[in-house]
Amino acid sequence: MDPRAKRSQAEKIRRRFTRLMQPLGFRRTKTSFWTRGAQPTVEFVHLHLYSFAPEFRLHVGVRVLNDPFEALALNGPASHQTDPYDHGFNESEESVVRCAYELARYCEDRGEPWFSRWRPPTTLLAEGSPLEPLARAALERALRGALDEPSLVRSRSLLGVA
């Protein structure tokens, strides 16, 4: 598939995916990010479009807004080519519809249980948390009301949230 057609199809998939994610409370906040939540954490879905194929990889994660880390940690489940979900597409409209549906199905099947497990801040502080130690410490500070404005600004910018 030529690069221009690939980009066009990928954007059609993202728009459909946006509509499919609305009932789950996610909104598109950047080209390839969908978010929900507010202080002290934001749950996110990231779609990565492979450069070598017309196919997406999906990542889910949680960001502590008070986290000083300068990038988003992809700390949740990620789709793999061996999964029973087909995140590839071609130039047909049918493949656009199927791909968007399969991405949303992955979120419902794999993402939602993960988000539910880690949504309470106390579980994110517990042993086995998906958060790195720096993020856990930032969450502890946020829960005590000690907010770091530069970290909040960076996190909001990374996720495209107000």
C-alpha positions as CSV (number, residue, x, y, z in Angstrom):
1,M,0.0,0.0,0.0
2,D,1.4,3.4,-0.9
3,P,2.2,5.7,2.1
4,R,-0.5,8.2,1.2
5,A,-3.2,5.6,1.1
6,K,-2.0,4.0,4.3
7,R,-2.2,7.3,6.1
8,S,-5.6,8.0,4.8
9,Q,-6.9,4.6,5.8
10,A,-5.3,4.8,9.2
11,E,-7.0,8.1,9.9
12,K,-10.4,6.6,8.9
13,I,-9.7,3.8,11.4
14,R,-8.8,6.3,14.1
15,R,-12.0,8.3,13.5
16,R,-14.1,5.1,13.7
17,F,-12.2,3.9,16.8
18,T,-12.9,7.3,18.4
19,R,-16.7,6.7,18.1
20,L,-16.4,3.1,19.4
21,M,-14.4,4.3,22.4
22,Q,-16.9,7.0,23.5
23,P,-19.2,4.6,25.3
24,L,-16.2,3.6,27.4
25,G,-15.6,7.2,28.3
26,F,-12.5,7.7,26.2
27,R,-12.0,10.8,24.0
28,R,-9.4,11.4,21.4
29,T,-6.9,13.9,22.7
30,K,-4.0,13.6,20.2
31,T,-3.6,11.9,16.9
32,S,-3.0,8.5,18.4
33,F,-4.1,8.9,22.0
34,W,-7.4,8.4,23.7
35,T,-7.8,9.3,27.4
36,R,-10.2,9.3,30.3
37,G,-9.9,10.3,33.9
38,A,-8.5,13.2,35.8
39,Q,-6.4,13.8,38.9
40,P,-4.4,12.0,40.1
41,T,-4.2,9.6,37.1
42,V,-5.3,9.4,33.5
43,E,-6.0,6.2,31.7
44,F,-4.9,6.1,28.1
45,V,-5.0,4.1,24.9
46,H,-2.2,4.6,22.3
47,L,-2.4,3.4,18.7
48,H,0.9,2.8,17.1
49,L,0.9,2.6,13.3
50,Y,3.7,0.4,12.1
51,S,6.0,2.0,9.6
52,F,6.6,-1.3,7.8
53,A,3.0,-2.5,7.4
54,P,-0.6,-1.2,7.3
55,E,-1.2,-2.4,10.8
56,F,-1.7,-1.0,14.3
57,R,-0.3,-2.1,17.7
58,L,-2.4,-1.0,20.6
59,H,-1.0,0.0,24.1
60,V,-3.0,0.8,27.2
61,G,-1.5,2.5,30.2
62,V,-2.0,4.8,33.2
63,R,-0.2,8.1,33.8
64,V,0.2,9.7,37.2
65,L,-0.2,13.4,36.3
66,N,2.3,14.3,39.0
67,D,4.9,12.0,37.5
68,P,8.1,13.9,36.6
69,F,9.2,11.3,34.0
70,E,9.5,13.1,30.6
71,A,7.7,10.5,28.5
72,L,4.7,8.3,28.7
73,A,5.4,4.9,30.1
74,L,3.5,2.2,28.1
75,N,2.9,0.3,31.3
76,G,-0.2,-1.8,30.5
77,P,-1.0,-4.6,28.0
78,A,-0.1,-4.3,24.4
79,S,-1.5,-6.1,21.4
80,H,0.7,-8.6,19.6
81,Q,0.4,-10.2,16.2
82,T,-0.2,-13.5,17.9
83,D,-3.4,-12.2,19.5
84,P,-6.8,-13.2,18.1
85,Y,-7.4,-9.6,17.1
86,D,-6.7,-8.4,13.5
87,H,-5.3,-4.9,13.6
88,G,-4.2,-4.9,10.0
89,F,-6.0,-3.1,7.1
90,N,-5.9,-2.6,3.4
91,E,-7.5,-0.2,1.0
92,S,-11.0,-1.6,1.4
93,E,-13.7,0.1,3.5
94,E,-14.5,-3.3,5.0
95,S,-11.0,-3.6,6.4
96,V,-11.3,-0.1,7.9
97,V,-14.5,-1.1,9.7
98,R,-13.1,-4.4,10.9
99,C,-9.8,-2.9,12.1
100,A,-11.5,-0.2,14.2
101,Y,-13.9,-2.8,15.6
102,E,-11.0,-5.2,16.5
103,L,-9.1,-2.4,18.2
104,A,-12.1,-1.5,20.3
105,R,-12.7,-5.2,21.1
106,Y,-9.1,-5.4,22.3
107,C,-9.8,-2.5,24.6
108,E,-13.0,-4.0,26.0
109,D,-11.5,-7.5,26.4
110,R,-8.0,-6.8,27.6
111,G,-7.8,-3.1,28.4
112,E,-10.9,-2.6,30.5
113,P,-10.1,-5.5,33.0
114,W,-6.6,-4.1,33.4
115,F,-7.9,-0.5,33.9
116,S,-10.4,-1.8,36.5
117,R,-7.8,-3.7,38.4
118,W,-5.4,-0.7,38.6
119,R,-8.0,2.2,38.8
120,P,-8.0,2.6,42.6
121,P,-4.9,4.7,43.5
122,T,-4.2,2.4,46.5
123,T,-3.7,-0.6,44.1
124,L,-1.2,1.5,42.1
125,L,0.8,2.0,45.2
126,A,0.8,-1.8,46.1
127,E,3.3,-4.5,45.3
128,G,3.2,-5.5,41.7
129,S,1.9,-2.2,40.5
130,P,2.6,-1.4,36.8
131,L,4.0,2.0,37.9
132,E,7.7,2.6,38.1
133,P,9.0,3.7,41.5
134,L,9.3,7.3,40.4
135,A,5.6,7.3,39.4
136,R,4.5,5.6,42.6
137,A,6.3,8.2,44.6
138,A,4.6,10.9,42.5
139,L,1.2,9.3,43.1
140,E,1.9,9.3,46.9
141,R,2.7,13.0,46.8
142,A,-0.4,13.7,44.7
143,L,-2.6,11.9,47.2
144,R,-1.2,14.0,50.0
145,G,-2.0,17.1,47.9
146,A,1.6,17.9,47.0
147,L,1.3,18.7,43.3
148,D,4.3,19.5,41.1
149,E,3.1,22.0,38.5
150,P,5.8,21.4,35.9
151,S,5.0,17.7,36.0
152,L,1.3,18.3,35.7
153,V,1.9,20.6,32.7
154,R,4.2,18.0,31.0
155,S,1.7,15.1,31.6
156,R,-1.2,17.1,30.2
157,S,0.8,18.0,27.2
158,L,2.0,14.5,26.6
159,L,-1.6,13.2,26.7
160,G,-3.3,16.3,25.2
161,V,-5.6,16.8,28.1
162,A,-6.6,20.2,29.7
